[in-house]
Amino acid sequence: MLDYSAITDEKDTDLAVRLTKEFGVASIPISVFYHKPQDNKVLRFCFAKGEDTLEKAAEKLRKFA
């Protein structure tokens, strides 16, 4: 889980889409798990990937920040 509130004010759903489209890194906005969606500025990432894949994703995300 990543609290991105210090990076941007974007809605979690918007940021998740943008990260996927612009950087090729997928995440899940936490608000979709709530009955009444709450934008807590948190995204969920999956780390059940190979080391090479994780390193590539980290490199891409460094360009975002």
PDBQT receptor file of N, H, CA, C and O in Angstrom, charges set to zero:
ATOM      1  N   MET A   1       0.841  -1.162   0.000  1.00  0.00    +0.000 N 
ATOM      2  CA  MET A   1       0.000   0.000   0.000  1.00  0.00    +0.000 C 
ATOM      3  C   MET A   1       0.896   1.237   0.000  1.00  0.00    +0.000 C 
ATOM      4  O   MET A   1       1.944   1.271   0.644  1.00  0.00    +0.000 OA
ATOM      5  N   LEU A   2       0.457   2.232  -0.728  1.00  0.00    +0.000 N 
ATOM      6  H   LEU A   2      -0.394   2.204  -1.251  1.00  0.00    +0.000 HD
ATOM      7  CA  LEU A   2       1.221   3.464  -0.832  1.00  0.00    +0.000 C 
ATOM      8  C   LEU A   2       0.317   4.664  -0.586  1.00  0.00    +0.000 C 
ATOM      9  O   LEU A   2      -0.656   4.879  -1.310  1.00  0.00    +0.000 OA
ATOM     10  N   ASP A   3       0.644   5.437   0.433  1.00  0.00    +0.000 N 
ATOM     11  H   ASP A   3       1.434   5.263   1.021  1.00  0.00    +0.000 HD
ATOM     12  CA  ASP A   3      -0.028   6.712   0.685  1.00  0.00    +0.000 C 
ATOM     13  C   ASP A   3       0.704   7.742  -0.159  1.00  0.00    +0.000 C 
ATOM     14  O   ASP A   3       1.864   8.058   0.108  1.00  0.00    +0.000 OA
ATOM     15  N   TYR A   4       0.036   8.261  -1.167  1.00  0.00    +0.000 N 
ATOM     16  H   TYR A   4      -0.905   8.005  -1.384  1.00  0.00    +0.000 HD
ATOM     17  CA  TYR A   4       0.670   9.195  -2.095  1.00  0.00    +0.000 C 
ATOM     18  C   TYR A   4       0.252  10.644  -1.842  1.00  0.00    +0.000 C 
ATOM     19  O   TYR A   4       0.497  11.512  -2.681  1.00  0.00    +0.000 OA
ATOM     20  N   SER A   5      -0.365  10.909  -0.717  1.00  0.00    +0.000 N 
ATOM     21  H   SER A   5      -0.564  10.204  -0.036  1.00  0.00    +0.000 HD
ATOM     22  CA  SER A   5      -0.914  12.242  -0.438  1.00  0.00    +0.000 C 
ATOM     23  C   SER A   5       0.139  13.351  -0.467  1.00  0.00    +0.000 C 
ATOM     24  O   SER A   5      -0.205  14.508  -0.708  1.00  0.00    +0.000 OA
ATOM     25  N   ALA A   6       1.389  13.032  -0.233  1.00  0.00    +0.000 N 
ATOM     26  H   ALA A   6       1.668  12.092  -0.037  1.00  0.00    +0.000 HD
ATOM     27  CA  ALA A   6       2.446  14.045  -0.267  1.00  0.00    +0.000 C 
ATOM     28  C   ALA A   6       2.935  14.312  -1.693  1.00  0.00    +0.000 C 
ATOM     29  O   ALA A   6       3.715  15.239  -1.914  1.00  0.00    +0.000 OA
ATOM     30  N   ILE A   7       2.484  13.510  -2.658  1.00  0.00    +0.000 N 
ATOM     31  H   ILE A   7       1.851  12.757  -2.478  1.00  0.00    +0.000 HD
ATOM     32  CA  ILE A   7       2.957  13.623  -4.039  1.00  0.00    +0.000 C 
ATOM     33  C   ILE A   7       1.979  14.376  -4.932  1.00  0.00    +0.000 C 
ATOM     34  O   ILE A   7       2.380  15.221  -5.732  1.00  0.00    +0.000 OA
ATOM     35  N   THR A   8       0.678  14.060  -4.789  1.00  0.00    +0.000 N 
ATOM     36  H   THR A   8       0.352  13.373  -4.139  1.00  0.00    +0.000 HD
ATOM     37  CA  THR A   8      -0.340  14.672  -5.644  1.00  0.00    +0.000 C 
ATOM     38  C   THR A   8      -1.696  14.647  -4.945  1.00  0.00    +0.000 C 
ATOM     39  O   THR A   8      -1.919  13.854  -4.030  1.00  0.00    +0.000 OA
ATOM     40  N   ASP A   9      -2.595  15.519  -5.384  1.00  0.00    +0.000 N 
ATOM     41  H   ASP A   9      -2.413  16.163  -6.127  1.00  0.00    +0.000 HD
ATOM     42  CA  ASP A   9      -3.957  15.568  -4.845  1.00  0.00    +0.000 C 
ATOM     43  C   ASP A   9      -4.944  14.802  -5.720  1.00  0.00    +0.000 C 
ATOM     44  O   ASP A   9      -6.150  14.853  -5.477  1.00  0.00    +0.000 OA
ATOM     45  N   GLU A  10      -4.457  14.101  -6.723  1.00  0.00    +0.000 N 
ATOM     46  H   GLU A  10      -3.478  14.059  -6.921  1.00  0.00    +0.000 HD
ATOM     47  CA  GLU A  10      -5.344  13.364  -7.635  1.00  0.00    +0.000 C 
ATOM     48  C   GLU A  10      -6.172  12.330  -6.884  1.00  0.00    +0.000 C 
ATOM     49  O   GLU A  10      -5.730  11.775  -5.878  1.00  0.00    +0.000 OA
ATOM     50  N   LYS A  11      -7.380  12.079  -7.384  1.00  0.00    +0.000 N 
ATOM     51  H   LYS A  11      -7.739  12.530  -8.201  1.00  0.00    +0.000 HD
ATOM     52  CA  LYS A  11      -8.211  11.001  -6.849  1.00  0.00    +0.000 C 
ATOM     53  C   LYS A  11      -7.481   9.689  -7.081  1.00  0.00    +0.000 C 
ATOM     54  O   LYS A  11      -6.764   9.546  -8.071  1.00  0.00    +0.000 OA
ATOM     55  N   ASP A  12      -7.655   8.742  -6.189  1.00  0.00    +0.000 N 
ATOM     56  H   ASP A  12      -8.238   8.859  -5.385  1.00  0.00    +0.000 HD
ATOM     57  CA  ASP A  12      -6.950   7.467  -6.331  1.00  0.00    +0.000 C 
ATOM     58  C   ASP A  12      -7.300   6.746  -7.629  1.00  0.00    +0.000 C 
ATOM     59  O   ASP A  12      -6.434   6.125  -8.245  1.00  0.00    +0.000 OA
ATOM     60  N   THR A  13      -8.554   6.824  -8.045  1.00  0.00    +0.000 N 
ATOM     61  H   THR A  13      -9.257   7.329  -7.544  1.00  0.00    +0.000 HD
ATOM     62  CA  THR A  13      -8.944   6.159  -9.293  1.00  0.00    +0.000 C 
ATOM     63  C   THR A  13      -8.283   6.812 -10.500  1.00  0.00    +0.000 C 
ATOM     64  O   THR A  13      -7.866   6.124 -11.432  1.00  0.00    +0.000 OA
ATOM     65  N   ASP A  14      -8.187   8.140 -10.485  1.00  0.00    +0.000 N 
ATOM     66  H   ASP A  14      -8.526   8.699  -9.728  1.00  0.00    +0.000 HD
ATOM     67  CA  ASP A  14      -7.545   8.851 -11.589  1.00  0.00    +0.000 C 
ATOM     68  C   ASP A  14      -6.052   8.560 -11.648  1.00  0.00    +0.000 C 
ATOM     69  O   ASP A  14      -5.498   8.353 -12.728  1.00  0.00    +0.000 OA
ATOM     70  N   LEU A  15      -5.404   8.544 -10.490  1.00  0.00    +0.000 N 
ATOM     71  H   LEU A  15      -5.854   8.712  -9.613  1.00  0.00    +0.000 HD
ATOM     72  CA  LEU A  15      -3.970   8.281 -10.464  1.00  0.00    +0.000 C 
ATOM     73  C   LEU A  15      -3.671   6.848 -10.902  1.00  0.00    +0.000 C 
ATOM     74  O   LEU A  15      -2.694   6.614 -11.613  1.00  0.00    +0.000 OA
ATOM     75  N   ALA A  16      -4.486   5.901 -10.493  1.00  0.00    +0.000 N 
ATOM     76  H   ALA A  16      -5.280   6.091  -9.915  1.00  0.00    +0.000 HD
ATOM     77  CA  ALA A  16      -4.273   4.511 -10.895  1.00  0.00    +0.000 C 
ATOM     78  C   ALA A  16      -4.346   4.368 -12.413  1.00  0.00    +0.000 C 
ATOM     79  O   ALA A  16      -3.532   3.666 -13.013  1.00  0.00    +0.000 OA
ATOM     80  N   VAL A  17      -5.305   5.025 -13.026  1.00  0.00    +0.000 N 
ATOM     81  H   VAL A  17      -5.966   5.596 -12.539  1.00  0.00    +0.000 HD
ATOM     82  CA  VAL A  17      -5.429   4.983 -14.490  1.00  0.00    +0.000 C 
ATOM     83  C   VAL A  17      -4.225   5.650 -15.139  1.00  0.00    +0.000 C 
ATOM     84  O   VAL A  17      -3.675   5.129 -16.108  1.00  0.00    +0.000 OA
ATOM     85  N   ARG A  18      -3.815   6.793 -14.614  1.00  0.00    +0.000 N 
ATOM     86  H   ARG A  18      -4.262   7.216 -13.826  1.00  0.00    +0.000 HD
ATOM     87  CA  ARG A  18      -2.688   7.519 -15.203  1.00  0.00    +0.000 C 
ATOM     88  C   ARG A  18      -1.384   6.740 -15.086  1.00  0.00    +0.000 C 
ATOM     89  O   ARG A  18      -0.596   6.705 -16.030  1.00  0.00    +0.000 OA
ATOM     90  N   LEU A  19      -1.152   6.119 -13.942  1.00  0.00    +0.000 N 
ATOM     91  H   LEU A  19      -1.793   6.147 -13.174  1.00  0.00    +0.000 HD
ATOM     92  CA  LEU A  19       0.073   5.313 -13.784  1.00  0.00    +0.000 C 
ATOM     93  C   LEU A  19       0.108   4.162 -14.784  1.00  0.00    +0.000 C 
ATOM     94  O   LEU A  19       1.163   3.824 -15.319  1.00  0.00    +0.000 OA
ATOM     95  N   THR A  20      -1.043   3.574 -15.028  1.00  0.00    +0.000 N 
ATOM     96  H   THR A  20      -1.901   3.849 -14.594  1.00  0.00    +0.000 HD
ATOM     97  CA  THR A  20      -1.110   2.466 -15.979  1.00  0.00    +0.000 C 
ATOM     98  C   THR A  20      -0.876   2.953 -17.397  1.00  0.00    +0.000 C 
ATOM     99  O   THR A  20      -0.082   2.365 -18.131  1.00  0.00    +0.000 OA
ATOM    100  N   LYS A  21      -1.555   4.017 -17.789  1.00  0.00    +0.000 N 
ATOM    101  H   LYS A  21      -2.200   4.494 -17.192  1.00  0.00    +0.000 HD
ATOM    102  CA  LYS A  21      -1.440   4.519 -19.164  1.00  0.00    +0.000 C 
ATOM    103  C   LYS A  21      -0.084   5.151 -19.457  1.00  0.00    +0.000 C 
ATOM    104  O   LYS A  21       0.506   4.895 -20.507  1.00  0.00    +0.000 OA
ATOM    105  N   GLU A  22       0.410   5.969 -18.543  1.00  0.00    +0.000 N 
ATOM    106  H   GLU A  22      -0.069   6.177 -17.690  1.00  0.00    +0.000 HD
ATOM    107  CA  GLU A  22       1.633   6.725 -18.811  1.00  0.00    +0.000 C 
ATOM    108  C   GLU A  22       2.918   5.987 -18.442  1.00  0.00    +0.000 C 
ATOM    109  O   GLU A  22       3.962   6.225 -19.049  1.00  0.00    +0.000 OA
ATOM    110  N   PHE A  23       2.851   5.095 -17.455  1.00  0.00    +0.000 N 
ATOM    111  H   PHE A  23       2.003   4.902 -16.962  1.00  0.00    +0.000 HD
ATOM    112  CA  PHE A  23       4.064   4.448 -16.968  1.00  0.00    +0.000 C 
ATOM    113  C   PHE A  23       4.044   2.927 -17.096  1.00  0.00    +0.000 C 
ATOM    114  O   PHE A  23       5.073   2.276 -16.913  1.00  0.00    +0.000 OA
ATOM    115  N   GLY A  24       2.886   2.361 -17.409  1.00  0.00    +0.000 N 
ATOM    116  H   GLY A  24       2.050   2.890 -17.557  1.00  0.00    +0.000 HD
ATOM    117  CA  GLY A  24       2.802   0.913 -17.550  1.00  0.00    +0.000 C 
ATOM    118  C   GLY A  24       2.888   0.163 -16.231  1.00  0.00    +0.000 C 
ATOM    119  O   GLY A  24       3.274  -1.005 -16.200  1.00  0.00    +0.000 OA
ATOM    120  N   VAL A  25       2.526   0.837 -15.134  1.00  0.00    +0.000 N 
ATOM    121  H   VAL A  25       2.212   1.786 -15.159  1.00  0.00    +0.000 HD
ATOM    122  CA  VAL A  25       2.548   0.219 -13.812  1.00  0.00    +0.000 C 
ATOM    123  C   VAL A  25       1.120   0.223 -13.269  1.00  0.00    +0.000 C 
ATOM    124  O   VAL A  25       0.515   1.280 -13.092  1.00  0.00    +0.000 OA
ATOM    125  N   ALA A  26       0.598  -0.958 -13.011  1.00  0.00    +0.000 N 
ATOM    126  H   ALA A  26       1.090  -1.817 -13.155  1.00  0.00    +0.000 HD
ATOM    127  CA  ALA A  26      -0.788  -1.077 -12.547  1.00  0.00    +0.000 C 
ATOM    128  C   ALA A  26      -0.865  -1.037 -11.020  1.00  0.00    +0.000 C 
ATOM    129  O   ALA A  26       0.023  -1.520 -10.318  1.00  0.00    +0.000 OA
ATOM    130  N   SER A  27      -1.941  -0.454 -10.539  1.00  0.00    +0.000 N 
ATOM    131  H   SER A  27      -2.662  -0.061 -11.109  1.00  0.00    +0.000 HD
ATOM    132  CA  SER A  27      -2.223  -0.409  -9.101  1.00  0.00    +0.000 C 
ATOM    133  C   SER A  27      -3.734  -0.492  -8.924  1.00  0.00    +0.000 C 
ATOM    134  O   SER A  27      -4.498  -0.397  -9.884  1.00  0.00    +0.000 OA
ATOM    135  N   ILE A  28      -4.141  -0.668  -7.683  1.00  0.00    +0.000 N 
ATOM    136  H   ILE A  28      -3.520  -0.744  -6.903  1.00  0.00    +0.000 HD
ATOM    137  CA  ILE A  28      -5.569  -0.744  -7.381  1.00  0.00    +0.000 C 
ATOM    138  C   ILE A  28      -5.911   0.383  -6.407  1.00  0.00    +0.000 C 
ATOM    139  O   ILE A  28      -5.329   0.454  -5.325  1.00  0.00    +0.000 OA
ATOM    140  N   PRO A  29      -6.837   1.257  -6.771  1.00  0.00    +0.000 N 
ATOM    141  CA  PRO A  29      -7.247   2.303  -5.832  1.00  0.00    +0.000 C 
ATOM    142  C   PRO A  29      -8.048   1.674  -4.689  1.00  0.00    +0.000 C 
ATOM    143  O   PRO A  29      -8.990   0.919  -4.927  1.00  0.00    +0.000 OA
ATOM    144  N   ILE A  30      -7.678   1.984  -3.477  1.00  0.00    +0.000 N 
ATOM    145  H   ILE A  30      -6.912   2.598  -3.284  1.00  0.00    +0.000 HD
ATOM    146  CA  ILE A  30      -8.309   1.383  -2.305  1.00  0.00    +0.000 C 
ATOM    147  C   ILE A  30      -9.780   1.774  -2.176  1.00  0.00    +0.000 C 
ATOM    148  O   ILE A  30     -10.569   1.023  -1.602  1.00  0.00    +0.000 OA
ATOM    149  N   SER A  31     -10.155   2.927  -2.698  1.00  0.00    +0.000 N 
ATOM    150  H   SER A  31      -9.515   3.537  -3.164  1.00  0.00    +0.000 HD
ATOM    151  CA  SER A  31     -11.542   3.388  -2.556  1.00  0.00    +0.000 C 
ATOM    152  C   SER A  31     -12.550   2.421  -3.159  1.00  0.00    +0.000 C 
ATOM    153  O   SER A  31     -13.706   2.401  -2.738  1.00  0.00    +0.000 OA
ATOM    154  N   VAL A  32     -12.142   1.630  -4.127  1.00  0.00    +0.000 N 
ATOM    155  H   VAL A  32     -11.203   1.647  -4.469  1.00  0.00    +0.000 HD
ATOM    156  CA  VAL A  32     -13.093   0.708  -4.763  1.00  0.00    +0.000 C 
ATOM    157  C   VAL A  32     -13.516  -0.429  -3.841  1.00  0.00    +0.000 C 
ATOM    158  O   VAL A  32     -14.467  -1.146  -4.152  1.00  0.00    +0.000 OA
ATOM    159  N   PHE A  33     -12.836  -0.609  -2.722  1.00  0.00    +0.000 N 
ATOM    160  H   PHE A  33     -12.063  -0.027  -2.470  1.00  0.00    +0.000 HD
ATOM    161  CA  PHE A  33     -13.184  -1.669  -1.778  1.00  0.00    +0.000 C 
ATOM    162  C   PHE A  33     -14.224  -1.233  -0.752  1.00  0.00    +0.000 C 
ATOM    163  O   PHE A  33     -14.722  -2.056   0.016  1.00  0.00    +0.000 OA
ATOM    164  N   TYR A  34     -14.550   0.047  -0.735  1.00  0.00    +0.000 N 
ATOM    165  H   TYR A  34     -14.145   0.716  -1.359  1.00  0.00    +0.000 HD
ATOM    166  CA  TYR A  34     -15.513   0.569   0.230  1.00  0.00    +0.000 C 
ATOM    167  C   TYR A  34     -16.916   0.634  -0.371  1.00  0.00    +0.000 C 
ATOM    168  O   TYR A  34     -17.085   0.906  -1.560  1.00  0.00    +0.000 OA
ATOM    169  N   HIS A  35     -17.918   0.379   0.475  1.00  0.00    +0.000 N 
ATOM    170  H   HIS A  35     -17.781   0.158   1.440  1.00  0.00    +0.000 HD
ATOM    171  CA  HIS A  35     -19.312   0.498   0.033  1.00  0.00    +0.000 C 
ATOM    172  C   HIS A  35     -19.593   1.948  -0.364  1.00  0.00    +0.000 C 
ATOM    173  O   HIS A  35     -20.199   2.217  -1.401  1.00  0.00    +0.000 OA
ATOM    174  N   LYS A  36     -19.145   2.865   0.476  1.00  0.00    +0.000 N 
ATOM    175  H   LYS A  36     -18.653   2.647   1.318  1.00  0.00    +0.000 HD
ATOM    176  CA  LYS A  36     -19.206   4.294   0.165  1.00  0.00    +0.000 C 
ATOM    177  C   LYS A  36     -17.766   4.727  -0.077  1.00  0.00    +0.000 C 
ATOM    178  O   LYS A  36     -17.024   4.954   0.879  1.00  0.00    +0.000 OA
ATOM    179  N   PRO A  37     -17.358   4.846  -1.340  1.00  0.00    +0.000 N 
ATOM    180  CA  PRO A  37     -15.951   5.128  -1.657  1.00  0.00    +0.000 C 
ATOM    181  C   PRO A  37     -15.380   6.337  -0.906  1.00  0.00    +0.000 C 
ATOM    182  O   PRO A  37     -15.990   7.404  -0.845  1.00  0.00    +0.000 OA
ATOM    183  N   GLN A  38     -14.201   6.129  -0.346  1.00  0.00    +0.000 N 
ATOM    184  H   GLN A  38     -13.706   5.262  -0.396  1.00  0.00    +0.000 HD
ATOM    185  CA  GLN A  38     -13.470   7.173   0.354  1.00  0.00    +0.000 C 
ATOM    186  C   GLN A  38     -12.116   7.311  -0.321  1.00  0.00    +0.000 C 
ATOM    187  O   GLN A  38     -11.389   6.326  -0.448  1.00  0.00    +0.000 OA
ATOM    188  N   ASP A  39     -11.774   8.488  -0.746  1.00  0.00    +0.000 N 
ATOM    189  H   ASP A  39     -12.365   9.288  -0.643  1.00  0.00    +0.000 HD
ATOM    190  CA  ASP A  39     -10.487   8.694  -1.387  1.00  0.00    +0.000 C 
ATOM    191  C   ASP A  39      -9.462   9.047  -0.325  1.00  0.00    +0.000 C 
ATOM    192  O   ASP A  39      -9.315  10.212   0.045  1.00  0.00    +0.000 OA
ATOM    193  N   ASN A  40      -8.757   8.045   0.161  1.00  0.00    +0.000 N 
ATOM    194  H   ASN A  40      -8.876   7.099  -0.140  1.00  0.00    +0.000 HD
ATOM    195  CA  ASN A  40      -7.759   8.238   1.210  1.00  0.00    +0.000 C 
ATOM    196  C   ASN A  40      -6.357   8.455   0.642  1.00  0.00    +0.000 C 
ATOM    197  O   ASN A  40      -5.378   8.470   1.388  1.00  0.00    +0.000 OA
ATOM    198  N   LYS A  41      -6.261   8.625  -0.684  1.00  0.00    +0.000 N 
ATOM    199  H   LYS A  41      -7.056   8.613  -1.290  1.00  0.00    +0.000 HD
ATOM    200  CA  LYS A  41      -4.969   8.829  -1.355  1.00  0.00    +0.000 C 
ATOM    201  C   LYS A  41      -4.036   7.636  -1.121  1.00  0.00    +0.000 C 
ATOM    202  O   LYS A  41      -2.858   7.804  -0.804  1.00  0.00    +0.000 OA
ATOM    203  N   VAL A  42      -4.589   6.429  -1.285  1.00  0.00    +0.000 N 
ATOM    204  H   VAL A  42      -5.546   6.293  -1.542  1.00  0.00    +0.000 HD
ATOM    205  CA  VAL A  42      -3.815   5.208  -1.100  1.00  0.00    +0.000 C 
ATOM    206  C   VAL A  42      -4.039   4.282  -2.289  1.00  0.00    +0.000 C 
ATOM    207  O   VAL A  42      -5.170   4.068  -2.726  1.00  0.00    +0.000 OA
ATOM    208  N   LEU A  43      -2.945   3.742  -2.799  1.00  0.00    +0.000 N 
ATOM    209  H   LEU A  43      -2.027   3.916  -2.444  1.00  0.00    +0.000 HD
ATOM    210  CA  LEU A  43      -2.996   2.758  -3.882  1.00  0.00    +0.000 C 
ATOM    211  C   LEU A  43      -2.391   1.446  -3.397  1.00  0.00    +0.000 C 
ATOM    212  O   LEU A  43      -1.494   1.429  -2.554  1.00  0.00    +0.000 OA
ATOM    213  N   ARG A  44      -2.887   0.377  -3.934  1.00  0.00    +0.000 N 
ATOM    214  H   ARG A  44      -3.616   0.390  -4.618  1.00  0.00    +0.000 HD
ATOM    215  CA  ARG A  44      -2.386  -0.955  -3.598  1.00  0.00    +0.000 C 
ATOM    216  C   ARG A  44      -1.570  -1.474  -4.780  1.00  0.00    +0.000 C 
ATOM    217  O   ARG A  44      -2.009  -1.407  -5.929  1.00  0.00    +0.000 OA
ATOM    218  N   PHE A  45      -0.385  -1.989  -4.485  1.00  0.00    +0.000 N 
ATOM    219  H   PHE A  45      -0.028  -2.043  -3.552  1.00  0.00    +0.000 HD
ATOM    220  CA  PHE A  45       0.478  -2.569  -5.505  1.00  0.00    +0.000 C 
ATOM    221  C   PHE A  45       0.720  -4.034  -5.181  1.00  0.00    +0.000 C 
ATOM    222  O   PHE A  45       0.755  -4.419  -4.013  1.00  0.00    +0.000 OA
ATOM    223  N   CYS A  46       0.887  -4.851  -6.214  1.00  0.00    +0.000 N 
ATOM    224  H   CYS A  46       0.858  -4.539  -7.163  1.00  0.00    +0.000 HD
ATOM    225  CA  CYS A  46       1.183  -6.270  -6.041  1.00  0.00    +0.000 C 
ATOM    226  C   CYS A  46       2.686  -6.474  -6.204  1.00  0.00    +0.000 C 
ATOM    227  O   CYS A  46       3.279  -6.024  -7.184  1.00  0.00    +0.000 OA
ATOM    228  N   PHE A  47       3.287  -7.146  -5.247  1.00  0.00    +0.000 N 
ATOM    229  H   PHE A  47       2.805  -7.511  -4.451  1.00  0.00    +0.000 HD
ATOM    230  CA  PHE A  47       4.718  -7.418  -5.296  1.00  0.00    +0.000 C 
ATOM    231  C   PHE A  47       5.007  -8.890  -5.565  1.00  0.00    +0.000 C 
ATOM    232  O   PHE A  47       6.139  -9.346  -5.398  1.00  0.00    +0.000 OA
ATOM    233  N   ALA A  48       3.982  -9.634  -5.982  1.00  0.00    +0.000 N 
ATOM    234  H   ALA A  48       3.063  -9.264  -6.117  1.00  0.00    +0.000 HD
ATOM    235  CA  ALA A  48       4.155 -11.052  -6.296  1.00  0.00    +0.000 C 
ATOM    236  C   ALA A  48       4.626 -11.190  -7.743  1.00  0.00    +0.000 C 
ATOM    237  O   ALA A  48       3.971 -11.816  -8.576  1.00  0.00    +0.000 OA
ATOM    238  N   LYS A  49       5.776 -10.590  -8.010  1.00  0.00    +0.000 N 
ATOM    239  H   LYS A  49       6.308 -10.081  -7.333  1.00  0.00    +0.000 HD
ATOM    240  CA  LYS A  49       6.355 -10.563  -9.346  1.00  0.00    +0.000 C 
ATOM    241  C   LYS A  49       7.825 -10.929  -9.241  1.00  0.00    +0.000 C 
ATOM    242  O   LYS A  49       8.394 -10.955  -8.150  1.00  0.00    +0.000 OA
ATOM    243  N   GLY A  50       8.425 -11.208 -10.368  1.00  0.00    +0.000 N 
ATOM    244  H   GLY A  50       7.963 -11.187 -11.255  1.00  0.00    +0.000 HD
ATOM    245  CA  GLY A  50       9.850 -11.491 -10.394  1.00  0.00    +0.000 C 
ATOM    246  C   GLY A  50      10.661 -10.252 -10.081  1.00  0.00    +0.000 C 
ATOM    247  O   GLY A  50      10.198  -9.128 -10.272  1.00  0.00    +0.000 OA
ATOM    248  N   GLU A  51      11.875 -10.464  -9.599  1.00  0.00    +0.000 N 
ATOM    249  H   GLU A  51      12.251 -11.378  -9.444  1.00  0.00    +0.000 HD
ATOM    250  CA  GLU A  51      12.756  -9.349  -9.222  1.00  0.00    +0.000 C 
ATOM    251  C   GLU A  51      12.967  -8.375 -10.384  1.00  0.00    +0.000 C 
ATOM    252  O   GLU A  51      12.971  -7.162 -10.178  1.00  0.00    +0.000 OA
ATOM    253  N   ASP A  52      13.138  -8.887 -11.583  1.00  0.00    +0.000 N 
ATOM    254  H   ASP A  52      13.134  -9.873 -11.751  1.00  0.00    +0.000 HD
ATOM    255  CA  ASP A  52      13.354  -8.048 -12.759  1.00  0.00    +0.000 C 
ATOM    256  C   ASP A  52      12.145  -7.144 -13.024  1.00  0.00    +0.000 C 
ATOM    257  O   ASP A  52      12.308  -5.960 -13.316  1.00  0.00    +0.000 OA
ATOM    258  N   THR A  53      10.957  -7.692 -12.923  1.00  0.00    +0.000 N 
ATOM    259  H   THR A  53      10.825  -8.654 -12.685  1.00  0.00    +0.000 HD
ATOM    260  CA  THR A  53       9.727  -6.926 -13.131  1.00  0.00    +0.000 C 
ATOM    261  C   THR A  53       9.587  -5.828 -12.080  1.00  0.00    +0.000 C 
ATOM    262  O   THR A  53       9.209  -4.701 -12.399  1.00  0.00    +0.000 OA
ATOM    263  N   LEU A  54       9.892  -6.159 -10.832  1.00  0.00    +0.000 N 
ATOM    264  H   LEU A  54      10.199  -7.074 -10.573  1.00  0.00    +0.000 HD
ATOM    265  CA  LEU A  54       9.799  -5.176  -9.758  1.00  0.00    +0.000 C 
ATOM    266  C   LEU A  54      10.813  -4.047  -9.944  1.00  0.00    +0.000 C 
ATOM    267  O   LEU A  54      10.501  -2.883  -9.694  1.00  0.00    +0.000 OA
ATOM    268  N   GLU A  55      12.006  -4.387 -10.378  1.00  0.00    +0.000 N 
ATOM    269  H   GLU A  55      12.259  -5.333 -10.581  1.00  0.00    +0.000 HD
ATOM    270  CA  GLU A  55      13.027  -3.360 -10.618  1.00  0.00    +0.000 C 
ATOM    271  C   GLU A  55      12.608  -2.424 -11.754  1.00  0.00    +0.000 C 
ATOM    272  O   GLU A  55      12.810  -1.213 -11.662  1.00  0.00    +0.000 OA
ATOM    273  N   LYS A  56      12.028  -2.975 -12.822  1.00  0.00    +0.000 N 
ATOM    274  H   LYS A  56      11.865  -3.958 -12.896  1.00  0.00    +0.000 HD
ATOM    275  CA  LYS A  56      11.557  -2.144 -13.936  1.00  0.00    +0.000 C 
ATOM    276  C   LYS A  56      10.434  -1.215 -13.484  1.00  0.00    +0.000 C 
ATOM    277  O   LYS A  56      10.407  -0.042 -13.855  1.00  0.00    +0.000 OA
ATOM    278  N   ALA A  57       9.514  -1.737 -12.689  1.00  0.00    +0.000 N 
ATOM    279  H   ALA A  57       9.535  -2.690 -12.387  1.00  0.00    +0.000 HD
ATOM    280  CA  ALA A  57       8.406  -0.919 -12.186  1.00  0.00    +0.000 C 
ATOM    281  C   ALA A  57       8.929   0.198 -11.280  1.00  0.00    +0.000 C 
ATOM    282  O   ALA A  57       8.463   1.334 -11.364  1.00  0.00    +0.000 OA
ATOM    283  N   ALA A  58       9.889  -0.118 -10.420  1.00  0.00    +0.000 N 
ATOM    284  H   ALA A  58      10.268  -1.041 -10.352  1.00  0.00    +0.000 HD
ATOM    285  CA  ALA A  58      10.468   0.890  -9.532  1.00  0.00    +0.000 C 
ATOM    286  C   ALA A  58      11.135   2.003 -10.330  1.00  0.00    +0.000 C 
ATOM    287  O   ALA A  58      11.008   3.180  -9.991  1.00  0.00    +0.000 OA
ATOM    288  N   GLU A  59      11.834   1.633 -11.375  1.00  0.00    +0.000 N 
ATOM    289  H   GLU A  59      11.937   0.678 -11.651  1.00  0.00    +0.000 HD
ATOM    290  CA  GLU A  59      12.508   2.622 -12.233  1.00  0.00    +0.000 C 
ATOM    291  C   GLU A  59      11.479   3.547 -12.890  1.00  0.00    +0.000 C 
ATOM    292  O   GLU A  59      11.687   4.758 -12.972  1.00  0.00    +0.000 OA
ATOM    293  N   LYS A  60      10.388   2.976 -13.349  1.00  0.00    +0.000 N 
ATOM    294  H   LYS A  60      10.219   1.992 -13.283  1.00  0.00    +0.000 HD
ATOM    295  CA  LYS A  60       9.329   3.783 -13.960  1.00  0.00    +0.000 C 
ATOM    296  C   LYS A  60       8.690   4.718 -12.948  1.00  0.00    +0.000 C 
ATOM    297  O   LYS A  60       8.416   5.877 -13.262  1.00  0.00    +0.000 OA
ATOM    298  N   LEU A  61       8.448   4.227 -11.734  1.00  0.00    +0.000 N 
ATOM    299  H   LEU A  61       8.670   3.286 -11.479  1.00  0.00    +0.000 HD
ATOM    300  CA  LEU A  61       7.814   5.060 -10.715  1.00  0.00    +0.000 C 
ATOM    301  C   LEU A  61       8.732   6.176 -10.223  1.00  0.00    +0.000 C 
ATOM    302  O   LEU A  61       8.251   7.229  -9.805  1.00  0.00    +0.000 OA
ATOM    303  N   ARG A  62      10.033   5.961 -10.266  1.00  0.00    +0.000 N 
ATOM    304  H   ARG A  62      10.424   5.105 -10.605  1.00  0.00    +0.000 HD
ATOM    305  CA  ARG A  62      10.974   7.021  -9.888  1.00  0.00    +0.000 C 
ATOM    306  C   ARG A  62      10.828   8.230 -10.820  1.00  0.00    +0.000 C 
ATOM    307  O   ARG A  62      11.027   9.369 -10.398  1.00  0.00    +0.000 OA
ATOM    308  N   LYS A  63      10.489   7.984 -12.057  1.00  0.00    +0.000 N 
ATOM    309  H   LYS A  63      10.327   7.059 -12.400  1.00  0.00    +0.000 HD
ATOM    310  CA  LYS A  63      10.308   9.061 -13.023  1.00  0.00    +0.000 C 
ATOM    311  C   LYS A  63       9.047   9.864 -12.715  1.00  0.00    +0.000 C 
ATOM    312  O   LYS A  63       8.954  11.039 -13.073  1.00  0.00    +0.000 OA
ATOM    313  N   PHE A  64       8.082   9.237 -12.056  1.00  0.00    +0.000 N 
ATOM    314  H   PHE A  64       8.158   8.283 -11.765  1.00  0.00    +0.000 HD
ATOM    315  CA  PHE A  64       6.835   9.908 -11.706  1.00  0.00    +0.000 C 
ATOM    316  C   PHE A  64       7.046  10.925 -10.592  1.00  0.00    +0.000 C 
ATOM    317  O   PHE A  64       6.526  12.039 -10.654  1.00  0.00    +0.000 OA
ATOM    318  N   ALA A  65       7.795  10.548  -9.596  1.00  0.00    +0.000 N 
ATOM    319  H   ALA A  65       8.218   9.643  -9.545  1.00  0.00    +0.000 HD
ATOM    320  CA  ALA A  65       7.957  11.391  -8.393  1.00  0.00    +0.000 C 
ATOM    321  C   ALA A  65       8.781  12.615  -8.618  1.00  0.00    +0.000 C 
ATOM    322  O   ALA A  65       8.989  13.398  -7.692  1.00  0.00    +0.000 OA
TER     323      ALA A  65
